[in-house]
Amino acid sequence: MAILTALGFGPETLLLSEPKMFMNGRFLASLLVELEDELESTGAQRALFQIGLLFGLRDAYRMTAMENTEPSQSVARSTLLALQFSQGGSAAASGTFQMQGTWPDKYEASARLLKLGPDTAPSCAMSAGYTSGWLSGTLDTDVLVIEETCTACGDTACTFTAHEVATVAATRSEAELRLVPELSY
């Protein structure tokens, strides 16, 4: 949150409350360019991940709150980021949770290609953050999503793997874990 606060984005700002942000390609592309200019690539990726994480946690909370409300009560709008999971999750030998999936709509990769061109590394940080937050909130455990392939890099799909934060360090490289120390679930 420190990165976002330094940029003037608090929890109540429009940026952190507008659910259509993920689907508006022009807005998302402009945001990507602005953050890249302001924070350079690594800082921009961290800020986007944190934005996505907050959206995902909020939507998980709203979803679980819906389960406890009367059908006639209205529920706040949610982000409509499509997630497509592979069949079930898996448990590694150590008993840790792991799940694979894709973002079939590829909004973030398309926005990146529109304004910044191709990338050399997976670049859907906001989508990874959202999925991390949503899974963390719905599974009641801290989950980190790492993008494996990205259409912004020329891959055919934007795919990810979700891991429990407590055990992910044992299976991933330092470069892949650059966000872990800064996460606040």
C-alpha positions as CSV (number, residue, x, y, z in Angstrom):
1,M,0.0,0.0,0.0
2,A,3.0,2.3,0.6
3,I,3.7,2.5,-3.2
4,L,0.0,3.5,-3.9
5,T,-0.2,5.9,-1.0
6,A,3.0,7.7,-2.3
7,L,1.3,8.1,-5.6
8,G,-1.8,9.6,-3.9
9,F,-4.0,6.6,-4.2
10,G,-5.7,5.7,-0.9
11,P,-8.2,2.9,-0.3
12,E,-11.1,5.2,-1.1
13,T,-9.9,6.6,-4.4
14,L,-11.7,5.8,-7.6
15,L,-8.7,3.8,-8.9
16,L,-9.2,1.4,-6.0
17,S,-13.0,1.2,-6.2
18,E,-14.0,1.1,-9.9
19,P,-14.7,-2.5,-10.8
20,K,-14.7,-1.8,-14.6
21,M,-11.0,-0.8,-14.5
22,F,-9.9,-4.3,-15.5
23,M,-12.1,-4.3,-18.6
24,N,-11.5,-0.8,-19.9
25,G,-8.6,-1.3,-22.2
26,R,-7.8,2.3,-22.9
27,F,-7.9,3.3,-19.2
28,L,-5.8,0.3,-18.2
29,A,-3.3,1.0,-21.0
30,S,-3.0,4.6,-19.9
31,L,-2.5,3.5,-16.3
32,L,0.2,1.1,-17.4
33,V,2.1,3.9,-19.2
34,E,1.7,6.3,-16.3
35,L,3.0,3.8,-13.7
36,E,5.9,2.8,-16.0
37,D,6.8,6.5,-16.4
38,E,6.5,7.2,-12.7
39,L,7.9,4.0,-11.1
40,E,9.8,2.2,-13.8
41,S,9.0,-1.4,-14.6
42,T,9.5,-3.1,-11.3
43,G,7.8,-0.5,-9.3
44,A,4.9,-0.4,-11.8
45,Q,4.5,-4.2,-11.5
46,R,4.4,-4.0,-7.7
47,A,1.9,-1.2,-7.7
48,L,-0.4,-3.0,-10.2
49,F,-0.1,-6.2,-8.2
50,Q,-1.1,-4.4,-5.1
51,I,-4.1,-2.8,-6.8
52,G,-5.2,-6.2,-8.1
53,L,-4.7,-7.7,-4.7
54,L,-7.0,-5.1,-3.1
55,F,-9.7,-5.7,-5.7
56,G,-9.5,-9.5,-5.3
57,L,-9.7,-9.3,-1.5
58,R,-12.6,-7.0,-1.7
59,D,-14.5,-9.2,-4.2
60,A,-13.8,-12.3,-2.1
61,Y,-15.2,-10.5,0.9
62,R,-18.3,-9.4,-1.1
63,M,-18.8,-13.0,-2.3
64,T,-18.6,-14.4,1.2
65,A,-20.8,-11.7,2.5
66,M,-23.4,-12.5,-0.2
67,E,-23.7,-16.0,1.3
68,N,-24.8,-14.5,4.6
69,T,-27.4,-12.0,3.2
70,E,-31.0,-12.3,2.3
71,P,-31.7,-12.6,-1.4
72,S,-33.5,-9.3,-1.5
73,Q,-30.5,-7.3,-0.2
74,S,-28.4,-5.6,-2.8
75,V,-24.8,-6.4,-3.1
76,A,-22.1,-4.0,-4.3
77,R,-20.6,-4.3,-7.7
78,S,-17.8,-6.7,-8.3
79,T,-14.9,-6.9,-10.8
80,L,-15.6,-9.2,-13.6
81,L,-12.1,-10.6,-14.3
82,A,-12.7,-14.0,-15.8
83,L,-10.6,-16.8,-14.2
84,Q,-10.5,-20.2,-15.7
85,F,-9.0,-22.9,-13.5
86,S,-7.5,-26.2,-14.5
87,Q,-9.4,-29.2,-13.1
88,G,-9.0,-28.9,-9.3
89,G,-6.0,-27.9,-7.3
90,S,-3.2,-30.2,-6.3
91,A,-1.2,-30.8,-3.2
92,A,2.5,-31.2,-3.4
93,A,4.3,-33.9,-1.5
94,S,4.6,-31.4,1.4
95,G,0.9,-31.0,1.5
96,T,1.0,-27.4,0.0
97,F,-1.8,-26.1,-2.2
98,Q,-1.1,-25.3,-5.8
99,M,-3.5,-24.5,-8.7
100,Q,-3.2,-23.6,-12.4
101,G,-5.4,-21.5,-14.6
102,T,-5.7,-18.8,-17.2
103,W,-7.2,-15.3,-17.7
104,P,-9.1,-16.0,-21.0
105,D,-9.9,-12.4,-21.7
106,K,-6.3,-11.2,-21.6
107,Y,-7.3,-7.6,-20.8
108,E,-4.0,-6.6,-19.2
109,A,-1.8,-8.2,-21.8
110,S,-3.8,-6.5,-24.6
111,A,-3.6,-3.1,-22.9
112,R,0.2,-3.5,-22.5
113,L,0.6,-4.4,-26.2
114,L,-1.6,-1.4,-27.1
115,K,0.5,1.2,-25.4
116,L,3.9,-0.3,-24.5
117,G,4.4,-3.1,-27.1
118,P,5.6,-6.6,-26.4
119,D,7.4,-7.5,-23.2
120,T,10.2,-9.9,-22.4
121,A,8.6,-11.3,-19.2
122,P,5.0,-12.0,-18.1
123,S,3.4,-8.7,-17.4
124,C,-0.2,-9.2,-16.1
125,A,0.7,-8.1,-12.6
126,M,-2.8,-6.6,-11.8
127,S,-4.5,-9.9,-12.9
128,A,-2.0,-11.9,-10.8
129,G,-2.7,-9.6,-7.8
130,Y,-6.5,-9.9,-8.2
131,T,-6.3,-13.7,-8.4
132,S,-4.0,-13.8,-5.4
133,G,-6.5,-11.7,-3.4
134,W,-9.6,-13.5,-4.6
135,L,-8.1,-16.9,-3.8
136,S,-6.7,-15.7,-0.5
137,G,-10.1,-14.4,0.6
138,T,-12.1,-17.4,-0.6
139,L,-9.7,-20.1,0.6
140,D,-8.8,-18.2,3.9
141,T,-5.0,-18.6,3.3
142,D,-2.4,-16.3,1.8
143,V,-2.0,-17.2,-1.9
144,L,0.5,-15.9,-4.3
145,V,-0.2,-16.1,-8.1
146,I,2.7,-16.1,-10.5
147,E,2.1,-15.7,-14.2
148,E,3.8,-18.4,-16.2
149,T,3.0,-17.4,-19.8
150,C,1.7,-14.1,-21.2
151,T,0.4,-13.1,-24.6
152,A,2.3,-9.8,-24.2
153,C,5.4,-11.9,-24.6
154,G,4.1,-13.7,-27.6
155,D,2.7,-16.7,-25.8
156,T,-0.7,-18.1,-26.8
157,A,-2.3,-17.6,-23.4
158,C,-1.9,-15.8,-20.1
159,T,-1.5,-18.7,-17.6
160,F,-0.7,-18.7,-13.9
161,T,0.1,-20.9,-11.0
162,A,-1.3,-20.2,-7.5
163,H,0.8,-21.2,-4.4
164,E,0.4,-20.8,-0.7
165,V,2.7,-17.9,0.3
166,A,4.1,-19.7,3.3
167,T,5.6,-22.4,1.1
168,V,6.1,-20.8,-2.3
169,A,9.7,-19.7,-1.6
170,A,10.9,-23.3,-1.7
171,T,9.7,-23.9,-5.2
172,R,10.3,-20.6,-7.0
173,S,13.3,-18.4,-8.0
174,E,14.1,-15.1,-6.3
175,A,13.0,-13.2,-9.5
176,E,9.6,-14.8,-9.4
177,L,9.2,-13.9,-5.7
178,R,10.1,-10.2,-6.0
179,L,6.6,-9.2,-4.7
180,V,6.4,-11.5,-1.6
181,P,8.2,-9.2,1.0
182,E,5.8,-6.3,0.1
183,L,2.5,-8.1,0.2
184,S,0.1,-7.3,2.9
185,Y,-3.0,-9.6,2.9
